[in-house]
Structures are given as structure tokens and as C-alpha cells.
Amino acid sequence: MVPRCQVECILQKSAEIVGIRSETISGSQEIKALQLWNETEARHPSLADVRNQVIHAVCQEYIELGDQLLLFQSGDKIAIISPNSGG
């Protein structure tokens, strides 16, 4: 059995879409990047429309959605960063 932990998910500009700026989530200490996004999207279905437009960061390191295994410790932070607009 894989140990569980709590991490903070910071929604940044995506907060405008889901209505909250951050949330504490409890989950497995080991999870694939794409599975992490799928679980986030399941909690906030409105994020489905921006799936290909956001940047993801785990512990201040950008990640791509794929099969790479992420390892978490309680207190780690995940950020979902929407692209900036303007010019």
C-alpha cells in the first residue's frame, strides 16, 4: 500500500474558473502526472476546457502531463498556472 499525504493545490488564475484559490488535497504519495490532473479535473470539471492551456508545477518545478511518477511529501505544493493574456 502506498502511503498517503496532504498537499496544497494552488489554482492561481484558474481560481477564476473554479471559484477558489487553493485547496488542501489528500492523496497518494506516488502518482503519475496525468492521473494527478485527472483527479483535479474530477473535482473541478470546469477545468476540462483549459486542460491544454495551463502549465503545471510541482514543488516549483514545471511538469508535463504524462506517465512520469511524482513523489510527494505532506506540505508539498502543486500549482495550476493559466497562461497570461495581454500584450
PDB file of N, CA, C and O in Angstrom:
ATOM      1  N   MET A   1       0.835  -1.178   0.000  1.00  0.00           N
ATOM      2  CA  MET A   1       0.000   0.000   0.000  1.00  0.00           C
ATOM      3  C   MET A   1       0.884   1.247   0.000  1.00  0.00           C
ATOM      4  O   MET A   1       1.837   1.341   0.774  1.00  0.00           O
ATOM      5  N   VAL A   2       0.565   2.188  -0.862  1.00  0.00           N
ATOM      6  CA  VAL A   2       1.337   3.424  -0.969  1.00  0.00           C
ATOM      7  C   VAL A   2       0.861   4.401   0.104  1.00  0.00           C
ATOM      8  O   VAL A   2      -0.343   4.616   0.247  1.00  0.00           O
ATOM      9  N   PRO A   3       1.792   5.000   0.866  1.00  0.00           N
ATOM     10  CA  PRO A   3       1.411   5.965   1.904  1.00  0.00           C
ATOM     11  C   PRO A   3       0.678   7.169   1.303  1.00  0.00           C
ATOM     12  O   PRO A   3       0.863   7.504   0.134  1.00  0.00           O
ATOM     13  N   ARG A   4      -0.159   7.812   2.131  1.00  0.00           N
ATOM     14  CA  ARG A   4      -0.917   8.970   1.701  1.00  0.00           C
ATOM     15  C   ARG A   4      -0.328  10.218   2.342  1.00  0.00           C
ATOM     16  O   ARG A   4       0.360  10.137   3.360  1.00  0.00           O
ATOM     17  N   CYS A   5      -0.602  11.371   1.741  1.00  0.00           N
ATOM     18  CA  CYS A   5      -0.129  12.627   2.290  1.00  0.00           C
ATOM     19  C   CYS A   5      -1.096  13.738   1.899  1.00  0.00           C
ATOM     20  O   CYS A   5      -2.001  13.520   1.093  1.00  0.00           O
ATOM     21  N   GLN A   6      -0.911  14.919   2.462  1.00  0.00           N
ATOM     22  CA  GLN A   6      -1.708  16.081   2.104  1.00  0.00           C
ATOM     23  C   GLN A   6      -0.810  17.091   1.417  1.00  0.00           C
ATOM     24  O   GLN A   6       0.286  17.391   1.891  1.00  0.00           O
ATOM     25  N   VAL A   7      -1.287  17.615   0.290  1.00  0.00           N
ATOM     26  CA  VAL A   7      -0.556  18.634  -0.446  1.00  0.00           C
ATOM     27  C   VAL A   7      -1.491  19.798  -0.723  1.00  0.00           C
ATOM     28  O   VAL A   7      -2.712  19.638  -0.712  1.00  0.00           O
ATOM     29  N   GLU A   8      -0.922  20.964  -0.969  1.00  0.00           N
ATOM     30  CA  GLU A   8      -1.714  22.144  -1.292  1.00  0.00           C
ATOM     31  C   GLU A   8      -1.734  22.330  -2.800  1.00  0.00           C
ATOM     32  O   GLU A   8      -0.686  22.345  -3.446  1.00  0.00           O
ATOM     33  N   CYS A   9      -2.926  22.472  -3.355  1.00  0.00           N
ATOM     34  CA  CYS A   9      -3.092  22.721  -4.784  1.00  0.00           C
ATOM     35  C   CYS A   9      -3.456  24.188  -4.947  1.00  0.00           C
ATOM     36  O   CYS A   9      -4.518  24.623  -4.502  1.00  0.00           O
ATOM     37  N   ILE A  10      -2.571  24.953  -5.587  1.00  0.00           N
ATOM     38  CA  ILE A  10      -2.763  26.383  -5.791  1.00  0.00           C
ATOM     39  C   ILE A  10      -3.274  26.582  -7.213  1.00  0.00           C
ATOM     40  O   ILE A  10      -2.624  26.176  -8.176  1.00  0.00           O
ATOM     41  N   LEU A  11      -4.431  27.203  -7.337  1.00  0.00           N
ATOM     42  CA  LEU A  11      -5.078  27.312  -8.640  1.00  0.00           C
ATOM     43  C   LEU A  11      -4.728  28.598  -9.385  1.00  0.00           C
ATOM     44  O   LEU A  11      -5.048  28.702 -10.569  1.00  0.00           O
ATOM     45  N   GLN A  12      -4.108  29.552  -8.772  1.00  0.00           N
ATOM     46  CA  GLN A  12      -3.698  30.814  -9.375  1.00  0.00           C
ATOM     47  C   GLN A  12      -4.800  31.374 -10.252  1.00  0.00           C
ATOM     48  O   GLN A  12      -5.928  31.519  -9.781  1.00  0.00           O
ATOM     49  N   LYS A  13      -4.526  31.693 -11.496  1.00  0.00           N
ATOM     50  CA  LYS A  13      -5.546  32.302 -12.355  1.00  0.00           C
ATOM     51  C   LYS A  13      -6.697  31.348 -12.654  1.00  0.00           C
ATOM     52  O   LYS A  13      -7.784  31.799 -13.016  1.00  0.00           O
ATOM     53  N   SER A  14      -6.488  30.062 -12.513  1.00  0.00           N
ATOM     54  CA  SER A  14      -7.576  29.099 -12.699  1.00  0.00           C
ATOM     55  C   SER A  14      -8.638  29.271 -11.622  1.00  0.00           C
ATOM     56  O   SER A  14      -9.740  28.738 -11.747  1.00  0.00           O
ATOM     57  N   ALA A  15      -8.317  30.010 -10.569  1.00  0.00           N
ATOM     58  CA  ALA A  15      -9.289  30.270  -9.500  1.00  0.00           C
ATOM     59  C   ALA A  15     -10.519  30.972 -10.045  1.00  0.00           C
ATOM     60  O   ALA A  15     -11.621  30.783  -9.529  1.00  0.00           O
ATOM     61  N   GLU A  16     -10.344  31.782 -11.086  1.00  0.00           N
ATOM     62  CA  GLU A  16     -11.485  32.457 -11.702  1.00  0.00           C
ATOM     63  C   GLU A  16     -12.462  31.436 -12.278  1.00  0.00           C
ATOM     64  O   GLU A  16     -13.663  31.701 -12.346  1.00  0.00           O
ATOM     65  N   ILE A  17     -11.972  30.295 -12.685  1.00  0.00           N
ATOM     66  CA  ILE A  17     -12.806  29.258 -13.291  1.00  0.00           C
ATOM     67  C   ILE A  17     -13.499  28.421 -12.224  1.00  0.00           C
ATOM     68  O   ILE A  17     -14.684  28.113 -12.352  1.00  0.00           O
ATOM     69  N   VAL A  18     -12.782  28.056 -11.186  1.00  0.00           N
ATOM     70  CA  VAL A  18     -13.332  27.129 -10.185  1.00  0.00           C
ATOM     71  C   VAL A  18     -13.869  27.820  -8.931  1.00  0.00           C
ATOM     72  O   VAL A  18     -14.598  27.200  -8.157  1.00  0.00           O
ATOM     73  N   GLY A  19     -13.525  29.082  -8.719  1.00  0.00           N
ATOM     74  CA  GLY A  19     -14.074  29.819  -7.588  1.00  0.00           C
ATOM     75  C   GLY A  19     -13.292  29.713  -6.289  1.00  0.00           C
ATOM     76  O   GLY A  19     -13.736  30.239  -5.268  1.00  0.00           O
ATOM     77  N   ILE A  20     -12.146  29.052  -6.297  1.00  0.00           N
ATOM     78  CA  ILE A  20     -11.281  29.004  -5.111  1.00  0.00           C
ATOM     79  C   ILE A  20      -9.838  29.213  -5.549  1.00  0.00           C
ATOM     80  O   ILE A  20      -9.479  28.912  -6.688  1.00  0.00           O
ATOM     81  N   ARG A  21      -9.014  29.728  -4.643  1.00  0.00           N
ATOM     82  CA  ARG A  21      -7.606  29.988  -4.964  1.00  0.00           C
ATOM     83  C   ARG A  21      -6.710  28.798  -4.651  1.00  0.00           C
ATOM     84  O   ARG A  21      -5.711  28.571  -5.334  1.00  0.00           O
ATOM     85  N   SER A  22      -7.064  28.040  -3.619  1.00  0.00           N
ATOM     86  CA  SER A  22      -6.253  26.878  -3.277  1.00  0.00           C
ATOM     87  C   SER A  22      -7.103  25.901  -2.481  1.00  0.00           C
ATOM     88  O   SER A  22      -8.169  26.242  -1.968  1.00  0.00           O
ATOM     89  N   GLU A  23      -6.600  24.683  -2.395  1.00  0.00           N
ATOM     90  CA  GLU A  23      -7.270  23.661  -1.612  1.00  0.00           C
ATOM     91  C   GLU A  23      -6.224  22.674  -1.129  1.00  0.00           C
ATOM     92  O   GLU A  23      -5.195  22.475  -1.775  1.00  0.00           O
ATOM     93  N   THR A  24      -6.492  22.067  -0.002  1.00  0.00           N
ATOM     94  CA  THR A  24      -5.634  21.004   0.501  1.00  0.00           C
ATOM     95  C   THR A  24      -6.256  19.688   0.077  1.00  0.00           C
ATOM     96  O   THR A  24      -7.434  19.431   0.327  1.00  0.00           O
ATOM     97  N   ILE A  25      -5.452  18.864  -0.564  1.00  0.00           N
ATOM     98  CA  ILE A  25      -5.958  17.578  -1.028  1.00  0.00           C
ATOM     99  C   ILE A  25      -5.157  16.453  -0.370  1.00  0.00           C
ATOM    100  O   ILE A  25      -3.970  16.594  -0.078  1.00  0.00           O
ATOM    101  N   SER A  26      -5.829  15.367  -0.154  1.00  0.00           N
ATOM    102  CA  SER A  26      -5.203  14.191   0.426  1.00  0.00           C
ATOM    103  C   SER A  26      -5.127  13.139  -0.665  1.00  0.00           C
ATOM    104  O   SER A  26      -6.107  12.876  -1.361  1.00  0.00           O
ATOM    105  N   GLY A  27      -3.968  12.549  -0.804  1.00  0.00           N
ATOM    106  CA  GLY A  27      -3.814  11.546  -1.842  1.00  0.00           C
ATOM    107  C   GLY A  27      -2.577  10.706  -1.627  1.00  0.00           C
ATOM    108  O   GLY A  27      -1.905  10.787  -0.599  1.00  0.00           O
ATOM    109  N   SER A  28      -2.304   9.905  -2.619  1.00  0.00           N
ATOM    110  CA  SER A  28      -1.165   9.007  -2.581  1.00  0.00           C
ATOM    111  C   SER A  28       0.137   9.800  -2.661  1.00  0.00           C
ATOM    112  O   SER A  28       0.200  10.833  -3.327  1.00  0.00           O
ATOM    113  N   GLN A  29       1.156   9.322  -1.991  1.00  0.00           N
ATOM    114  CA  GLN A  29       2.465   9.963  -2.097  1.00  0.00           C
ATOM    115  C   GLN A  29       3.084   9.742  -3.473  1.00  0.00           C
ATOM    116  O   GLN A  29       3.975  10.487  -3.879  1.00  0.00           O
ATOM    117  N   GLU A  30       2.623   8.735  -4.182  1.00  0.00           N
ATOM    118  CA  GLU A  30       3.115   8.438  -5.525  1.00  0.00           C
ATOM    119  C   GLU A  30       1.938   8.491  -6.481  1.00  0.00           C
ATOM    120  O   GLU A  30       0.934   7.806  -6.284  1.00  0.00           O
ATOM    121  N   ILE A  31       2.067   9.312  -7.520  1.00  0.00           N
ATOM    122  CA  ILE A  31       1.006   9.420  -8.510  1.00  0.00           C
ATOM    123  C   ILE A  31       1.616   9.880  -9.827  1.00  0.00           C
ATOM    124  O   ILE A  31       2.573  10.654  -9.839  1.00  0.00           O
ATOM    125  N   LYS A  32       1.070   9.410 -10.916  1.00  0.00           N
ATOM    126  CA  LYS A  32       1.542   9.859 -12.232  1.00  0.00           C
ATOM    127  C   LYS A  32       0.958  11.228 -12.524  1.00  0.00           C
ATOM    128  O   LYS A  32      -0.154  11.537 -12.096  1.00  0.00           O
ATOM    129  N   ALA A  33       1.704  12.050 -13.250  1.00  0.00           N
ATOM    130  CA  ALA A  33       1.311  13.431 -13.512  1.00  0.00           C
ATOM    131  C   ALA A  33      -0.067  13.516 -14.167  1.00  0.00           C
ATOM    132  O   ALA A  33      -0.883  14.350 -13.775  1.00  0.00           O
ATOM    133  N   LEU A  34      -0.333  12.679 -15.140  1.00  0.00           N
ATOM    134  CA  LEU A  34      -1.628  12.724 -15.818  1.00  0.00           C
ATOM    135  C   LEU A  34      -2.758  12.310 -14.874  1.00  0.00           C
ATOM    136  O   LEU A  34      -3.850  12.874 -14.938  1.00  0.00           O
ATOM    137  N   GLN A  35      -2.511  11.347 -14.012  1.00  0.00           N
ATOM    138  CA  GLN A  35      -3.524  10.927 -13.048  1.00  0.00           C
ATOM    139  C   GLN A  35      -3.826  12.060 -12.067  1.00  0.00           C
ATOM    140  O   GLN A  35      -4.979  12.259 -11.686  1.00  0.00           O
ATOM    141  N   LEU A  36      -2.799  12.797 -11.660  1.00  0.00           N
ATOM    142  CA  LEU A  36      -2.990  13.936 -10.767  1.00  0.00           C
ATOM    143  C   LEU A  36      -3.925  14.954 -11.413  1.00  0.00           C
ATOM    144  O   LEU A  36      -4.852  15.447 -10.771  1.00  0.00           O
ATOM    145  N   TRP A  37      -3.676  15.270 -12.692  1.00  0.00           N
ATOM    146  CA  TRP A  37      -4.549  16.215 -13.398  1.00  0.00           C
ATOM    147  C   TRP A  37      -5.971  15.656 -13.498  1.00  0.00           C
ATOM    148  O   TRP A  37      -6.938  16.384 -13.275  1.00  0.00           O
ATOM    149  N   ASN A  38      -6.103  14.382 -13.830  1.00  0.00           N
ATOM    150  CA  ASN A  38      -7.437  13.786 -13.964  1.00  0.00           C
ATOM    151  C   ASN A  38      -8.219  13.879 -12.652  1.00  0.00           C
ATOM    152  O   ASN A  38      -9.423  14.136 -12.663  1.00  0.00           O
ATOM    153  N   GLU A  39      -7.542  13.672 -11.533  1.00  0.00           N
ATOM    154  CA  GLU A  39      -8.203  13.784 -10.239  1.00  0.00           C
ATOM    155  C   GLU A  39      -8.589  15.235  -9.945  1.00  0.00           C
ATOM    156  O   GLU A  39      -9.651  15.493  -9.378  1.00  0.00           O
ATOM    157  N   THR A  40      -7.734  16.175 -10.328  1.00  0.00           N
ATOM    158  CA  THR A  40      -8.046  17.594 -10.152  1.00  0.00           C
ATOM    159  C   THR A  40      -9.248  17.974 -11.007  1.00  0.00           C
ATOM    160  O   THR A  40     -10.151  18.675 -10.551  1.00  0.00           O
ATOM    161  N   GLU A  41      -9.248  17.508 -12.241  1.00  0.00           N
ATOM    162  CA  GLU A  41     -10.354  17.795 -13.152  1.00  0.00           C
ATOM    163  C   GLU A  41     -11.658  17.154 -12.656  1.00  0.00           C
ATOM    164  O   GLU A  41     -12.733  17.724 -12.845  1.00  0.00           O
ATOM    165  N   ALA A  42     -11.574  15.995 -12.035  1.00  0.00           N
ATOM    166  CA  ALA A  42     -12.770  15.341 -11.496  1.00  0.00           C
ATOM    167  C   ALA A  42     -13.378  16.180 -10.369  1.00  0.00           C
ATOM    168  O   ALA A  42     -14.600  16.229 -10.225  1.00  0.00           O
ATOM    169  N   ARG A  43     -12.531  16.841  -9.568  1.00  0.00           N
ATOM    170  CA  ARG A  43     -13.025  17.715  -8.500  1.00  0.00           C
ATOM    171  C   ARG A  43     -13.566  19.023  -9.059  1.00  0.00           C
ATOM    172  O   ARG A  43     -14.470  19.627  -8.483  1.00  0.00           O
ATOM    173  N   HIS A  44     -12.997  19.462 -10.202  1.00  0.00           N
ATOM    174  CA  HIS A  44     -13.356  20.756 -10.791  1.00  0.00           C
ATOM    175  C   HIS A  44     -13.563  20.571 -12.302  1.00  0.00           C
ATOM    176  O   HIS A  44     -12.687  20.924 -13.091  1.00  0.00           O
ATOM    177  N   PRO A  45     -14.708  20.024 -12.704  1.00  0.00           N
ATOM    178  CA  PRO A  45     -14.951  19.725 -14.126  1.00  0.00           C
ATOM    179  C   PRO A  45     -14.795  20.923 -15.056  1.00  0.00           C
ATOM    180  O   PRO A  45     -14.516  20.747 -16.242  1.00  0.00           O
ATOM    181  N   SER A  46     -14.970  22.130 -14.542  1.00  0.00           N
ATOM    182  CA  SER A  46     -14.830  23.316 -15.387  1.00  0.00           C
ATOM    183  C   SER A  46     -13.397  23.512 -15.884  1.00  0.00           C
ATOM    184  O   SER A  46     -13.176  24.284 -16.817  1.00  0.00           O
ATOM    185  N   LEU A  47     -12.426  22.833 -15.283  1.00  0.00           N
ATOM    186  CA  LEU A  47     -11.037  22.936 -15.745  1.00  0.00           C
ATOM    187  C   LEU A  47     -10.796  22.163 -17.040  1.00  0.00           C
ATOM    188  O   LEU A  47      -9.768  22.357 -17.690  1.00  0.00           O
ATOM    189  N   ALA A  48     -11.714  21.304 -17.417  1.00  0.00           N
ATOM    190  CA  ALA A  48     -11.541  20.499 -18.635  1.00  0.00           C
ATOM    191  C   ALA A  48     -11.316  21.388 -19.856  1.00  0.00           C
ATOM    192  O   ALA A  48     -10.560  21.026 -20.758  1.00  0.00           O
ATOM    193  N   ASP A  49     -11.963  22.542 -19.887  1.00  0.00           N
ATOM    194  CA  ASP A  49     -11.844  23.441 -21.041  1.00  0.00           C
ATOM    195  C   ASP A  49     -10.460  24.066 -21.183  1.00  0.00           C
ATOM    196  O   ASP A  49     -10.098  24.503 -22.275  1.00  0.00           O
ATOM    197  N   VAL A  50      -9.684  24.120 -20.112  1.00  0.00           N
ATOM    198  CA  VAL A  50      -8.364  24.758 -20.173  1.00  0.00           C
ATOM    199  C   VAL A  50      -7.229  23.756 -20.029  1.00  0.00           C
ATOM    200  O   VAL A  50      -6.070  24.142 -19.881  1.00  0.00           O
ATOM    201  N   ARG A  51      -7.556  22.487 -20.073  1.00  0.00           N
ATOM    202  CA  ARG A  51      -6.561  21.429 -19.861  1.00  0.00           C
ATOM    203  C   ARG A  51      -5.278  21.631 -20.669  1.00  0.00           C
ATOM    204  O   ARG A  51      -4.181  21.460 -20.138  1.00  0.00           O
ATOM    205  N   ASN A  52      -5.404  21.986 -21.926  1.00  0.00           N
ATOM    206  CA  ASN A  52      -4.234  22.134 -22.798  1.00  0.00           C
ATOM    207  C   ASN A  52      -3.635  23.533 -22.773  1.00  0.00           C
ATOM    208  O   ASN A  52      -2.703  23.825 -23.522  1.00  0.00           O
ATOM    209  N   GLN A  53      -4.164  24.397 -21.916  1.00  0.00           N
ATOM    210  CA  GLN A  53      -3.688  25.777 -21.861  1.00  0.00           C
ATOM    211  C   GLN A  53      -2.956  26.113 -20.570  1.00  0.00           C
ATOM    212  O   GLN A  53      -2.363  27.186 -20.455  1.00  0.00           O
ATOM    213  N   VAL A  54      -2.992  25.215 -19.606  1.00  0.00           N
ATOM    214  CA  VAL A  54      -2.371  25.508 -18.321  1.00  0.00           C
ATOM    215  C   VAL A  54      -0.996  24.862 -18.218  1.00  0.00           C
ATOM    216  O   VAL A  54      -0.675  23.898 -18.914  1.00  0.00           O
ATOM    217  N   ILE A  55      -0.209  25.425 -17.332  1.00  0.00           N
ATOM    218  CA  ILE A  55       1.113  24.889 -17.012  1.00  0.00           C
ATOM    219  C   ILE A  55       1.007  24.335 -15.592  1.00  0.00           C
ATOM    220  O   ILE A  55       0.354  24.931 -14.735  1.00  0.00           O
ATOM    221  N   HIS A  56       1.638  23.217 -15.354  1.00  0.00           N
ATOM    222  CA  HIS A  56       1.591  22.577 -14.045  1.00  0.00           C
ATOM    223  C   HIS A  56       2.973  22.640 -13.412  1.00  0.00           C
ATOM    224  O   HIS A  56       3.989  22.443 -14.079  1.00  0.00           O
ATOM    225  N   ALA A  57       2.991  22.913 -12.129  1.00  0.00           N
ATOM    226  CA  ALA A  57       4.248  22.917 -11.392  1.00  0.00           C
ATOM    227  C   ALA A  57       4.052  22.120 -10.109  1.00  0.00           C
ATOM    228  O   ALA A  57       3.037  22.251  -9.424  1.00  0.00           O
ATOM    229  N   VAL A  58       5.023  21.312  -9.807  1.00  0.00           N
ATOM    230  CA  VAL A  58       5.023  20.529  -8.574  1.00  0.00           C
ATOM    231  C   VAL A  58       6.304  20.888  -7.840  1.00  0.00           C
ATOM    232  O   VAL A  58       7.406  20.701  -8.356  1.00  0.00           O
ATOM    233  N   CYS A  59       6.141  21.411  -6.621  1.00  0.00           N
ATOM    234  CA  CYS A  59       7.297  21.834  -5.815  1.00  0.00           C
ATOM    235  C   CYS A  59       8.192  22.785  -6.611  1.00  0.00           C
ATOM    236  O   CYS A  59       9.415  22.650  -6.605  1.00  0.00           O
ATOM    237  N   GLN A  60       7.569  23.748  -7.295  1.00  0.00           N
ATOM    238  CA  GLN A  60       8.236  24.802  -8.066  1.00  0.00           C
ATOM    239  C   GLN A  60       8.991  24.285  -9.279  1.00  0.00           C
ATOM    240  O   GLN A  60       9.906  24.951  -9.764  1.00  0.00           O
ATOM    241  N   GLU A  61       8.626  23.114  -9.775  1.00  0.00           N
ATOM    242  CA  GLU A  61       9.240  22.555 -10.977  1.00  0.00           C
ATOM    243  C   GLU A  61       8.142  22.264 -11.994  1.00  0.00           C
ATOM    244  O   GLU A  61       7.195  21.534 -11.703  1.00  0.00           O
ATOM    245  N   TYR A  62       8.275  22.839 -13.192  1.00  0.00           N
ATOM    246  CA  TYR A  62       7.270  22.621 -14.233  1.00  0.00           C
ATOM    247  C   TYR A  62       7.257  21.157 -14.661  1.00  0.00           C
ATOM    248  O   TYR A  62       8.299  20.508 -14.753  1.00  0.00           O
ATOM    249  N   ILE A  63       6.051  20.656 -14.921  1.00  0.00           N
ATOM    250  CA  ILE A  63       5.916  19.275 -15.370  1.00  0.00           C
ATOM    251  C   ILE A  63       4.972  19.213 -16.557  1.00  0.00           C
ATOM    252  O   ILE A  63       4.113  20.079 -16.725  1.00  0.00           O
ATOM    253  N   GLU A  64       5.134  18.201 -17.366  1.00  0.00           N
ATOM    254  CA  GLU A  64       4.200  17.911 -18.442  1.00  0.00           C
ATOM    255  C   GLU A  64       3.268  16.818 -17.959  1.00  0.00           C
ATOM    256  O   GLU A  64       3.620  16.012 -17.097  1.00  0.00           O
ATOM    257  N   LEU A  65       2.063  16.805 -18.535  1.00  0.00           N
ATOM    258  CA  LEU A  65       1.125  15.741 -18.180  1.00  0.00           C
ATOM    259  C   LEU A  65       1.521  14.485 -18.927  1.00  0.00           C
ATOM    260  O   LEU A  65       1.499  14.455 -20.158  1.00  0.00           O
ATOM    261  N   GLY A  66       1.877  13.461 -18.198  1.00  0.00           N
ATOM    262  CA  GLY A  66       2.307  12.214 -18.820  1.00  0.00           C
ATOM    263  C   GLY A  66       2.419  11.115 -17.795  1.00  0.00           C
ATOM    264  O   GLY A  66       1.780  11.154 -16.744  1.00  0.00           O
ATOM    265  N   ASP A  67       3.235  10.138 -18.110  1.00  0.00           N
ATOM    266  CA  ASP A  67       3.377   8.953 -17.273  1.00  0.00           C
ATOM    267  C   ASP A  67       4.464   9.072 -16.212  1.00  0.00           C
ATOM    268  O   ASP A  67       4.729   8.105 -15.497  1.00  0.00           O
ATOM    269  N   GLN A  68       5.109  10.252 -16.094  1.00  0.00           N
ATOM    270  CA  GLN A  68       6.167  10.365 -15.091  1.00  0.00           C
ATOM    271  C   GLN A  68       5.572  10.275 -13.690  1.00  0.00           C
ATOM    272  O   GLN A  68       4.506  10.825 -13.413  1.00  0.00           O
ATOM    273  N   LEU A  69       6.270   9.586 -12.834  1.00  0.00           N
ATOM    274  CA  LEU A  69       5.823   9.365 -11.463  1.00  0.00           C
ATOM    275  C   LEU A  69       6.249  10.544 -10.598  1.00  0.00           C
ATOM    276  O   LEU A  69       7.415  10.939 -10.593  1.00  0.00           O
ATOM    277  N   LEU A  70       5.293  11.096  -9.873  1.00  0.00           N
ATOM    278  CA  LEU A  70       5.564  12.198  -8.957  1.00  0.00           C
ATOM    279  C   LEU A  70       5.565  11.636  -7.539  1.00  0.00           C
ATOM    280  O   LEU A  70       4.728  10.799  -7.201  1.00  0.00           O
ATOM    281  N   LEU A  71       6.483  12.085  -6.727  1.00  0.00           N
ATOM    282  CA  LEU A  71       6.583  11.645  -5.336  1.00  0.00           C
ATOM    283  C   LEU A  71       6.357  12.849  -4.433  1.00  0.00           C
ATOM    284  O   LEU A  71       7.053  13.858  -4.550  1.00  0.00           O
ATOM    285  N   PHE A  72       5.388  12.743  -3.534  1.00  0.00           N
ATOM    286  CA  PHE A  72       5.024  13.855  -2.672  1.00  0.00           C
ATOM    287  C   PHE A  72       5.322  13.571  -1.219  1.00  0.00           C
ATOM    288  O   PHE A  72       5.352  12.422  -0.778  1.00  0.00           O
ATOM    289  N   GLN A  73       5.541  14.645  -0.488  1.00  0.00           N
ATOM    290  CA  GLN A  73       5.605  14.633   0.966  1.00  0.00           C
ATOM    291  C   GLN A  73       4.515  15.579   1.454  1.00  0.00           C
ATOM    292  O   GLN A  73       4.174  16.534   0.756  1.00  0.00           O
ATOM    293  N   SER A  74       3.968  15.333   2.627  1.00  0.00           N
ATOM    294  CA  SER A  74       2.963  16.248   3.159  1.00  0.00           C
ATOM    295  C   SER A  74       3.506  17.663   3.173  1.00  0.00           C
ATOM    296  O   SER A  74       4.651  17.899   3.561  1.00  0.00           O
ATOM    297  N   GLY A  75       2.675  18.601   2.747  1.00  0.00           N
ATOM    298  CA  GLY A  75       3.062  20.003   2.705  1.00  0.00           C
ATOM    299  C   GLY A  75       3.580  20.463   1.358  1.00  0.00           C
ATOM    300  O   GLY A  75       3.747  21.666   1.151  1.00  0.00           O
ATOM    301  N   ASP A  76       3.842  19.549   0.431  1.00  0.00           N
ATOM    302  CA  ASP A  76       4.276  19.949  -0.905  1.00  0.00           C
ATOM    303  C   ASP A  76       3.183  20.768  -1.578  1.00  0.00           C
ATOM    304  O   ASP A  76       2.020  20.715  -1.180  1.00  0.00           O
ATOM    305  N   LYS A  77       3.571  21.528  -2.607  1.00  0.00           N
ATOM    306  CA  LYS A  77       2.619  22.386  -3.307  1.00  0.00           C
ATOM    307  C   LYS A  77       2.573  22.053  -4.785  1.00  0.00           C
ATOM    308  O   LYS A  77       3.594  21.797  -5.423  1.00  0.00           O
ATOM    309  N   ILE A  78       1.357  22.065  -5.306  1.00  0.00           N
ATOM    310  CA  ILE A  78       1.095  21.866  -6.727  1.00  0.00           C
ATOM    311  C   ILE A  78       0.485  23.166  -7.219  1.00  0.00           C
ATOM    312  O   ILE A  78      -0.382  23.725  -6.548  1.00  0.00           O
ATOM    313  N   ALA A  79       0.911  23.660  -8.369  1.00  0.00           N
ATOM    314  CA  ALA A  79       0.324  24.875  -8.930  1.00  0.00           C
ATOM    315  C   ALA A  79      -0.219  24.585 -10.313  1.00  0.00           C
ATOM    316  O   ALA A  79       0.414  23.907 -11.122  1.00  0.00           O
ATOM    317  N   ILE A  80      -1.404  25.111 -10.566  1.00  0.00           N
ATOM    318  CA  ILE A  80      -2.012  25.054 -11.893  1.00  0.00           C
ATOM    319  C   ILE A  80      -2.024  26.494 -12.385  1.00  0.00           C
ATOM    320  O   ILE A  80      -2.761  27.333 -11.868  1.00  0.00           O
ATOM    321  N   ILE A  81      -1.203  26.767 -13.382  1.00  0.00           N
ATOM    322  CA  ILE A  81      -0.947  28.134 -13.808  1.00  0.00           C
ATOM    323  C   ILE A  81      -1.559  28.354 -15.184  1.00  0.00           C
ATOM    324  O   ILE A  81      -1.166  27.722 -16.164  1.00  0.00           O
ATOM    325  N   SER A  82      -2.524  29.257 -15.239  1.00  0.00           N
ATOM    326  CA  SER A  82      -3.129  29.610 -16.527  1.00  0.00           C
ATOM    327  C   SER A  82      -2.193  30.535 -17.286  1.00  0.00           C
ATOM    328  O   SER A  82      -1.423  31.277 -16.677  1.00  0.00           O
ATOM    329  N   PRO A  83      -2.255  30.497 -18.628  1.00  0.00           N
ATOM    330  CA  PRO A  83      -1.387  31.390 -19.399  1.00  0.00           C
ATOM    331  C   PRO A  83      -1.812  32.843 -19.169  1.00  0.00           C
ATOM    332  O   PRO A  83      -2.993  33.138 -18.987  1.00  0.00           O
ATOM    333  N   ASN A  84      -0.844  33.723 -19.182  1.00  0.00           N
ATOM    334  CA  ASN A  84      -1.137  35.153 -19.054  1.00  0.00           C
ATOM    335  C   ASN A  84      -1.637  35.662 -20.383  1.00  0.00           C
ATOM    336  O   ASN A  84      -1.204  35.207 -21.442  1.00  0.00           O
ATOM    337  N   SER A  85      -2.552  36.609 -20.320  1.00  0.00           N
ATOM    338  CA  SER A  85      -3.013  37.224 -21.558  1.00  0.00           C
ATOM    339  C   SER A  85      -2.618  38.685 -21.540  1.00  0.00           C
ATOM    340  O   SER A  85      -2.192  39.220 -20.517  1.00  0.00           O
ATOM    341  N   GLY A  86      -2.763  39.305 -22.659  1.00  0.00           N
ATOM    342  CA  GLY A  86      -2.403  40.716 -22.752  1.00  0.00           C
ATOM    343  C   GLY A  86      -1.224  40.910 -23.674  1.00  0.00           C
ATOM    344  O   GLY A  86      -0.728  39.957 -24.274  1.00  0.00           O
ATOM    345  N   GLY A  87      -0.786  42.121 -23.785  1.00  0.00           N
ATOM    346  CA  GLY A  87       0.334  42.309 -24.686  1.00  0.00           C
ATOM    347  C   GLY A  87       0.836  43.688 -24.751  1.00  0.00           C
ATOM    348  O   GLY A  87       1.785  43.966 -25.484  1.00  0.00           O
TER     349      GLY A  87
END
